[in-house]
């Protein structure tokens, strides 16, 4: 014991990072030790765009089972970009979330007065800010406009503007951005033209701008990125599926860098009408901002939203080589299927609990290390409780866990939801603040986890998971943490 005390004293005196023993040291006594500068102080109530290279964290009390050490396989986040109901700036987006502002309001993009649902998380006054030339912008579906702007902003956030991007080996830089519905406006207009419901001629862009792979294709054409390129479409789980796949391309040595996420633009008659027919949407037309109420006994369906959320993922080796500013670390993720029902989740949460366990295994972390969950939590009758049941199966002790629902503020953005929620999760990590879950009036008794009801909370995140589940039983969970060199 005396020898161990001498060794530990020597380690602490000379710096724990150099000895490589940080993963072995746990407990509250080391909570104040850091490996560098915090990106933002947890005491801050608003978000600054200033970045620091390293982020401090308290060491976990449980030893990570097999966290990745190889810098070629460790995956870091170096850029984030979005288009949202709160604009296109990630700091402004998160500030609005922290303030508890609702992005839900009445739809004015079309006359929704005859619809059973007349509200949503509609994006207004969107501008591409010259990221897209005028002629092409007029032809593009909003889905792809959102995608290109979010991706370009993510690249700029990663210090990879046009000139800097030319210094990257573009054959080893790929794009993987998915969508649940694709170019729905172009598709709807094309069908109307084809069936004679409109006077417009069917456009030659009908097929290209409708199909779901076009976001990845258009961005590659714009940037010259020639690495892995495709899209994934797994409904509301799309963005997380893309993150998992993009990360695996880097881990397998097929890419150094991936631009990845999700995009969606469904707020139009066919989108709203289709989900009304599914009986999936809240019909609280008299109080739109109070319609999305995850885990509340009065919930009556989700609120449709739209936007795009994109991350730049890199191998740690590549990020260091170009002296990139590292925002956070992607530790791992998992995907699976309920194999149960087209729209209803398993009530026992088995598919989701298994997916969470597999994501933690892939990340090399234990359940005890997780202290923040960005939940799928759509405000659906069956889904909310199924997710909670699954979470409680995996996390036996939840007193230290905080769980919130981004959809309560911005609506359910379908294939883009995982992208936007990943950004919210990473912002929670870098700021030390969790945004509130709105409309928590009368929680279901099964919900015993702190849902950050109505008011933001200061919370140092050690390990976070972000859940996304899609129609068809598609489950996905991704794991993020502060970057620890």
Secondary structure in CASP SS format (residue, H / E / C, confidence):
PFRMAT SS
TARGET T0000
AUTHOR 0000-0000-0000
METHOD secondary structure of the structure
MODEL  1
X C 1.00
X H 1.00
X H 1.00
X H 1.00
X H 1.00
X H 1.00
X H 1.00
X H 1.00
X H 1.00
X H 1.00
X H 1.00
X H 1.00
X H 1.00
X H 1.00
X C 1.00
X H 1.00
X H 1.00
X H 1.00
X H 1.00
X C 1.00
X C 1.00
X H 1.00
X H 1.00
X H 1.00
X C 1.00
X C 1.00
X C 1.00
X H 1.00
X H 1.00
X H 1.00
X C 1.00
X C 1.00
X C 1.00
X C 1.00
X C 1.00
X C 1.00
X C 1.00
X C 1.00
X C 1.00
X C 1.00
X C 1.00
X C 1.00
X C 1.00
X C 1.00
X C 1.00
X C 1.00
X C 1.00
X C 1.00
X C 1.00
X C 1.00
X C 1.00
X C 1.00
X C 1.00
X C 1.00
X C 1.00
X C 1.00
X C 1.00
X C 1.00
X C 1.00
X C 1.00
X C 1.00
X C 1.00
X C 1.00
X C 1.00
X C 1.00
X C 1.00
X C 1.00
X C 1.00
X C 1.00
X C 1.00
X C 1.00
X C 1.00
X C 1.00
X C 1.00
X E 1.00
X E 1.00
X E 1.00
X E 1.00
X E 1.00
X E 1.00
X E 1.00
X E 1.00
X E 1.00
X E 1.00
X C 1.00
X C 1.00
X E 1.00
X C 1.00
X C 1.00
X H 1.00
X H 1.00
X H 1.00
X H 1.00
X H 1.00
X H 1.00
X H 1.00
X H 1.00
X H 1.00
X H 1.00
X C 1.00
X C 1.00
X C 1.00
X C 1.00
X C 1.00
X E 1.00
X E 1.00
X C 1.00
X C 1.00
X C 1.00
X C 1.00
X C 1.00
X C 1.00
X C 1.00
X C 1.00
X C 1.00
X C 1.00
X C 1.00
X C 1.00
X E 1.00
X E 1.00
X E 1.00
X C 1.00
X C 1.00
X C 1.00
X C 1.00
X C 1.00
X C 1.00
X C 1.00
X C 1.00
X C 1.00
X C 1.00
X C 1.00
X C 1.00
X H 1.00
X H 1.00
X H 1.00
X H 1.00
X H 1.00
X H 1.00
X C 1.00
X C 1.00
X H 1.00
X H 1.00
X H 1.00
X H 1.00
X H 1.00
X H 1.00
X H 1.00
X H 1.00
X H 1.00
X H 1.00
X H 1.00
X H 1.00
X H 1.00
X H 1.00
X H 1.00
X H 1.00
X C 1.00
X C 1.00
X C 1.00
X C 1.00
X H 1.00
X H 1.00
X H 1.00
X H 1.00
X C 1.00
X C 1.00
X C 1.00
X C 1.00
X H 1.00
X H 1.00
X H 1.00
X E 1.00
X E 1.00
X E 1.00
X E 1.00
X E 1.00
X E 1.00
X C 1.00
X C 1.00
X C 1.00
X C 1.00
X C 1.00
X H 1.00
X H 1.00
X H 1.00
X H 1.00
X H 1.00
X H 1.00
X H 1.00
X H 1.00
X H 1.00
X H 1.00
X H 1.00
X H 1.00
X C 1.00
X C 1.00
X C 1.00
X C 1.00
X C 1.00
X C 1.00
X C 1.00
X C 1.00
X C 1.00
X C 1.00
X C 1.00
X C 1.00
X C 1.00
X C 1.00
X C 1.00
X C 1.00
X C 1.00
X C 1.00
X H 1.00
X H 1.00
X H 1.00
X H 1.00
X H 1.00
X H 1.00
X H 1.00
X H 1.00
X H 1.00
X H 1.00
X C 1.00
X C 1.00
X C 1.00
X C 1.00
X C 1.00
X E 1.00
X E 1.00
X C 1.00
X C 1.00
X C 1.00
X C 1.00
X H 1.00
X H 1.00
X H 1.00
X H 1.00
X H 1.00
X H 1.00
X H 1.00
X H 1.00
X H 1.00
X H 1.00
X H 1.00
X H 1.00
X H 1.00
X H 1.00
X H 1.00
X H 1.00
X H 1.00
X C 1.00
X C 1.00
X C 1.00
X C 1.00
X C 1.00
X E 1.00
X E 1.00
X E 1.00
X E 1.00
X E 1.00
X E 1.00
X E 1.00
X E 1.00
X C 1.00
X C 1.00
X C 1.00
X C 1.00
X H 1.00
X H 1.00
X H 1.00
X H 1.00
X H 1.00
X H 1.00
X H 1.00
X H 1.00
X H 1.00
X C 1.00
X C 1.00
X C 1.00
X E 1.00
X C 1.00
X C 1.00
X C 1.00
X C 1.00
X C 1.00
X C 1.00
X H 1.00
X H 1.00
X H 1.00
X C 1.00
X C 1.00
X C 1.00
X C 1.00
X C 1.00
X E 1.00
X C 1.00
X C 1.00
X C 1.00
X C 1.00
X C 1.00
X E 1.00
X C 1.00
X E 1.00
X E 1.00
X C 1.00
X E 1.00
X E 1.00
X E 1.00
X E 1.00
X E 1.00
X E 1.00
X E 1.00
X E 1.00
X E 1.00
X H 1.00
X H 1.00
X H 1.00
X H 1.00
X H 1.00
X H 1.00
X C 1.00
X C 1.00
X C 1.00
X C 1.00
X C 1.00
X C 1.00
X E 1.00
X E 1.00
X E 1.00
X E 1.00
X E 1.00
X E 1.00
X E 1.00
X E 1.00
X E 1.00
X E 1.00
X C 1.00
X C 1.00
X C 1.00
X C 1.00
X C 1.00
X C 1.00
X C 1.00
X C 1.00
X C 1.00
X C 1.00
X C 1.00
X C 1.00
X H 1.00
X H 1.00
X H 1.00
X H 1.00
X H 1.00
X H 1.00
X H 1.00
X H 1.00
X H 1.00
X H 1.00
X H 1.00
X H 1.00
X H 1.00
X H 1.00
X C 1.00
X C 1.00
X C 1.00
X H 1.00
X H 1.00
X H 1.00
X E 1.00
X E 1.00
X E 1.00
X E 1.00
X E 1.00
X C 1.00
X C 1.00
X C 1.00
X C 1.00
X C 1.00
X C 1.00
X H 1.00
X H 1.00
X H 1.00
X H 1.00
X H 1.00
X H 1.00
X H 1.00
X H 1.00
X H 1.00
X H 1.00
X H 1.00
X H 1.00
X H 1.00
X H 1.00
X C 1.00
X C 1.00
X C 1.00
X C 1.00
X C 1.00
X C 1.00
X C 1.00
X E 1.00
X E 1.00
X E 1.00
X C 1.00
X C 1.00
X H 1.00
X H 1.00
X H 1.00
X H 1.00
X C 1.00
X E 1.00
X C 1.00
X H 1.00
X H 1.00
X H 1.00
X H 1.00
X H 1.00
X H 1.00
X H 1.00
X H 1.00
X H 1.00
X H 1.00
X H 1.00
X H 1.00
X H 1.00
X H 1.00
X H 1.00
X H 1.00
X H 1.00
X H 1.00
X C 1.00
X E 1.00
X E 1.00
X C 1.00
X C 1.00
X E 1.00
X C 1.00
X C 1.00
X C 1.00
X C 1.00
X C 1.00
X E 1.00
X C 1.00
X C 1.00
X C 1.00
X C 1.00
X C 1.00
X C 1.00
X E 1.00
X C 1.00
X C 1.00
X E 1.00
X C 1.00
X C 1.00
X C 1.00
X E 1.00
X E 1.00
X C 1.00
X C 1.00
X C 1.00
X C 1.00
X E 1.00
X E 1.00
X E 1.00
X E 1.00
X E 1.00
X E 1.00
X E 1.00
X E 1.00
X C 1.00
X C 1.00
X C 1.00
X E 1.00
X E 1.00
X E 1.00
X E 1.00
X E 1.00
X E 1.00
X E 1.00
X E 1.00
X C 1.00
X C 1.00
X C 1.00
X C 1.00
END
